[in-house]
Structures are given as structure tokens and as C-alpha cells.
Amino acid sequence: MSGGLLLHLSAPMQSWGSPSQFGTRLTYPHPTRSGLTGLFACALGLARGSDLGELAALRYTVRVDRPGRLLRDYHTVGGGYPRERTVVTAAGGRRPLKEATLQSERWYLADAAFTVAVTGPAATATAVAEALRRPVWHPYLGRRSCPPAAPVLVGAADDPVAELHRLPLHREPDGKGATEVVFVHDTDPCTGRPPLTQVRDQLPTTGSRRFAHRPLWETLHPFTADQHAGTGTAWITALTAYTRT
């Protein structure tokens, strides 16, 4: 038996990690499978190394309400200390003073908003919904420095992908009538086209932390001006009205 959920992910900053080296931590332009799995595992109270097999059965369709904009955060660590307190090297020693400062940059999505349809086994969907209502550990949007700006769980739905076309859009109207909104699918939406791209965000269920690739498809769907619920109080009012219908 299958079940479904609707989630909303918006915050001043989000970061959905893509393959990166230490010096530069990039973000994908939309929520990732690994990031959503981590969000659910956090709410469920699953420790690192737990079996994630049940969460691996979930499927996602992401509606891009607002793509946001890229924001770079410049970091330094380890400078200004005496040699005995500099950053530890891989060999167990200490970095010399002239190389003590490590620099890195971390990328975020600023002011982005996404609505996510989750489908999968009914028991798993129900457990995730209950966990999001009463999380063991606070959920975050990709990084712990990115708490959500609103409750993540919108509610359960028999057909959450269909509800993505009804749920108010967290975006201001642009005055041009209908807007084409991007939907990102991790299963073929029956377009007859091959995947648009592949992303490396598929977590193993246990053991190794090596990520695998998965295909993604994108579709465009028109939303009329009256489906744009705006932001702030206007959007909250529209969302509340939707959840009561």
C-alpha cells in the first residue's frame, strides 16, 4: 500500500550539498535525495550508520516555487594561534604557522522555496509525517545552519504529485499572467524523453558513505496569476486555506 506527503522547504538559506572538495562546498539548485533522507532521519532520531532502507523506498517530485539566488560564505579557520594549537594534519602533527590558516567557501541558496511531493510505502510515509510533527532532532535544510522558516510538513495526500498543481505557489506574481514553474522528478514522468541529467546524491542504505548517481527529469507547468500566493503573511493565509479544504 502506498502513501504520500507534501512538504514545504523555505528559509533565508538552504544548501543541498553537491560533490565538492574541502575548499569549496557547492549546492545543488534544489533539494537532494540525500538531503531529504537526512532531514527525515534527523526527525526520526536515527543515528549515523542506521539502516536507511525504508527511507530509500521514497520517491520525490520537487516543485521550484522560488529558485533563490546563490550566496557565497567565505570561511577561515586555524589562523592566529601558536604552533601547538594550529590545525591538526592528516599525519597527526600541526600545520606550520605560515600555512596555519585554512580558507574555504560555502555556497547557499538564499530566499529559495520548494514544495515536495513524497510517495512511497504507506507505513514509511506515516512514520515520517509523525516524526516531522514531533521531531527527535530539529530538521534543517541541508546544513545545520539552515533551519526551516516554516513547518516542513504540509500534510498527507493520496496523490501528492497531483496536489503540486493545486497547492498555493510561494511566489509573487510577475504581472505577466501565467508563469512556467519547474518540476524536478526522480522517476520518469512519462514524457518520453531521457533524463535531463544525473546527480550524485543517492545514499547507501548502510555502511559506506559513498554516494551513487540517479537520473532526474524536469517538466514545466503553467501557473496562473491567481495561483501565486505571494510571500509572508499572504502565503501563510493561502496555505492555511488550502489545508482546510
WONORKA-V508345 format. One record per residue. N is the residue number from 1. SS is DSSP state (alpha for helix, beta for strand, coil for the rest). PSI is psi in whole degrees, 0 to 359 (NA if undefined). D_CENTER is the distance of its C-alpha to the mean C-alpha in Angstrom with 2 decimals. Layout:
((N:SS:PSI:D_CENTER) (N:SS:PSI:D_CENTER))
This chain:
((1:coil:134:25.82) (2:beta:159:22.36) (3:beta:174:20.20) (4:beta:152:17.28) (5:beta:155:14.81) (6:beta:130:13.22) (7:beta:154:10.21) (8:beta:130:9.64) (9:beta:104:7.00) (10:beta:149:9.29) (11:coil:161:10.74) (12:coil:324:13.26) (13:beta:142:10.95) (14:beta:158:7.38) (15:coil:117:7.33) (16:beta:91:5.64) (17:beta:130:9.09) (18:coil:166:11.46) (19:coil:124:15.02) (20:coil:159:16.82) (21:beta:172:20.08) (22:coil:316:20.84) (23:coil:335:22.00) (24:beta:118:19.04) (25:beta:108:15.36) (26:coil:172:13.47) (27:beta:143:9.98) (28:beta:160:8.97) (29:coil:7:9.20) (30:coil:163:6.18) (31:coil:143:2.85) (32:coil:162:5.25) (33:alpha:315:7.60) (34:alpha:321:8.35) (35:alpha:319:5.29) (36:alpha:321:5.51) (37:alpha:317:9.14) (38:alpha:321:9.32) (39:alpha:314:8.17) (40:alpha:317:10.83) (41:alpha:323:13.22) (42:alpha:313:13.23) (43:alpha:325:14.12) (44:alpha:345:16.62) (45:coil:28:18.14) (46:coil:128:18.05) (47:coil:158:19.40) (48:coil:136:18.55) (49:coil:356:20.49) (50:coil:158:20.27) (51:coil:121:20.53) (52:coil:18:17.21) (53:alpha:319:19.18) (54:alpha:320:18.59) (55:alpha:332:14.77) (56:alpha:342:15.28) (57:coil:351:17.07) (58:coil:148:14.20) (59:beta:151:13.33) (60:beta:140:10.67) (61:beta:123:11.46) (62:beta:124:9.16) (63:beta:126:11.39) (64:beta:93:11.07) (65:beta:310:12.94) (66:beta:124:13.06) (67:coil:343:12.00) (68:coil:192:12.90) (69:beta:153:14.86) (70:beta:137:14.72) (71:beta:128:16.04) (72:beta:131:17.85) (73:beta:116:18.62) (74:beta:130:21.83) (75:beta:145:22.62) (76:beta:151:25.91) (77:beta:144:26.93) (78:coil:351:30.29) (79:coil:157:32.76) (80:coil:10:35.77) (81:coil:157:36.64) (82:coil:163:39.80) (83:alpha:321:39.69) (84:alpha:355:39.48) (85:alpha:9:36.19) (86:coil:173:34.37) (87:coil:138:31.31) (88:beta:137:32.22) (89:coil:170:32.49) (90:coil:331:31.64) (91:coil:356:35.36) (92:coil:358:35.40) (93:coil:199:37.26) (94:beta:144:36.45) (95:coil:142:35.57) (96:coil:156:38.60) (97:alpha:322:38.64) (98:alpha:348:38.48) (99:alpha:19:35.19) (100:coil:327:33.82) (101:coil:120:31.14) (102:beta:134:27.87) (103:beta:143:25.80) (104:beta:161:22.15) (105:beta:137:19.69) (106:beta:134:15.98) (107:beta:140:13.93) (108:beta:162:11.44) (109:beta:118:10.40) (110:beta:133:12.86) (111:coil:35:13.21) (112:coil:159:10.40) (113:beta:136:9.70) (114:beta:145:8.11) (115:beta:132:9.78) (116:beta:128:8.98) (117:beta:126:12.11) (118:beta:127:12.33) (119:beta:151:15.73) (120:beta:193:17.70) (121:beta:137:20.55) (122:alpha:320:21.56) (123:alpha:320:22.13) (124:alpha:316:18.66) (125:alpha:319:17.09) (126:alpha:318:19.64) (127:alpha:319:19.01) (128:alpha:317:15.26) (129:alpha:315:16.27) (130:alpha:321:18.95) (131:alpha:322:16.88) (132:alpha:332:14.43) (133:alpha:325:17.70) (134:coil:72:19.22) (135:coil:143:16.82) (136:coil:311:18.73) (137:coil:147:16.57) (138:coil:130:14.56) (139:coil:155:10.79) (140:coil:161:8.72) (141:coil:76:5.47) (142:coil:314:5.84) (143:coil:154:9.55) (144:coil:340:12.18) (145:coil:6:13.36) (146:coil:70:10.44) (147:coil:149:11.31) (148:coil:150:10.30) (149:coil:349:13.18) (150:coil:162:13.84) (151:coil:136:13.83) (152:coil:319:10.68) (153:beta:120:13.09) (154:beta:315:15.05) (155:beta:178:17.25) (156:beta:156:18.55) (157:coil:141:19.74) (158:coil:321:22.12) (159:coil:81:20.60) (160:alpha:330:17.07) (161:alpha:319:16.87) (162:alpha:325:20.12) (163:alpha:338:18.95) (164:coil:335:16.35) (165:coil:347:19.62) (166:coil:327:20.98) (167:coil:134:18.39) (168:coil:139:19.03) (169:beta:129:17.20) (170:coil:70:15.81) (171:coil:146:17.85) (172:coil:144:21.45) (173:coil:147:23.90) (174:coil:4:25.18) (175:coil:7:28.73) (176:coil:16:28.90) (177:coil:228:28.63) (178:coil:145:26.08) (179:beta:137:22.78) (180:beta:120:21.14) (181:beta:136:17.45) (182:beta:132:15.26) (183:beta:132:13.92) (184:beta:124:12.09) (185:beta:141:13.53) (186:coil:4:13.55) (187:coil:154:17.12) (188:coil:118:19.99) (189:coil:21:20.23) (190:coil:40:24.00) (191:coil:344:24.40) (192:coil:5:26.79) (193:coil:154:25.03) (194:coil:167:23.68) (195:coil:147:20.01) (196:coil:323:19.09) (197:beta:178:17.61) (198:beta:145:16.41) (199:beta:149:13.52) (200:beta:82:14.06) (201:beta:20:11.14) (202:beta:110:13.20) (203:coil:143:14.04) (204:coil:153:17.68) (205:coil:328:18.53) (206:coil:167:20.94) (207:coil:244:22.71) (208:coil:147:21.67) (209:coil:17:18.39) (210:coil:133:18.86) (211:coil:150:16.10) (212:beta:164:17.24) (213:beta:153:16.65) (214:beta:151:15.63) (215:beta:155:16.57) (216:beta:142:14.74) (217:beta:151:16.65) (218:beta:141:16.37) (219:beta:159:18.55) (220:beta:137:19.68) (221:beta:131:20.74) (222:beta:137:23.02) (223:beta:127:22.43) (224:coil:167:25.58) (225:alpha:324:26.10) (226:alpha:351:26.49) (227:alpha:350:23.03) (228:beta:111:21.61) (229:coil:359:21.39) (230:coil:202:21.12) (231:coil:177:19.34) (232:alpha:222:20.35) (233:alpha:324:22.98) (234:alpha:316:23.47) (235:alpha:318:19.99) (236:alpha:319:20.22) (237:alpha:316:23.67) (238:alpha:319:22.62) (239:alpha:319:19.80) (240:alpha:318:22.40) (241:alpha:321:24.91) (242:alpha:316:22.64) (243:alpha:344:21.99) (244:coil:358:25.80) (245:coil:NA:26.86))
